[in-house]
Amino acid sequence: MIRCLRPIARTLGFAGLLGAPALSLAGPVAAPVTIAQPAGVACEVTLAHWYVLRFAAEDGQVALPLRFDAATQTVSILNTRGVEMAVEGLLCGPEPRLHAEGRRLDFRALAMRAAAG
């Protein structure tokens, strides 16, 4: 992957004509997603290589620190070393029965909306 030393400031102008928000081509940008959930609910984010992160509801919300790259349509989360880890799945549901009763969410659409503002 080639990264520019300076972010490209251009946006996809035609996207606005199609009713979608214009997206930046500057690489991954923060696209935090907050999902209103009652206590006892959690979300699991599955990353590349089957690594799973679990986020529990706090104060009625689950906060997911997603990032979105408009050029590649990739959703990611930064690891502790600052490396983008690709997201491959998002599952939310009751914590004790998450895998049995949880619901898969469209993480790409959520991150795209959050990145567009």
ABEGO torsion letter per residue (X at the ends): XBBBABBBABBBAAAAAAGBBBBBAAEBBBBBBBBBBBBGBBBBBBBBGGBBBBBBBBGGBBBBBBBBBAAAGBBBBBBAAGBBBBBABBBBEBAAAAAAABBBBBAAAAAAAAAAX
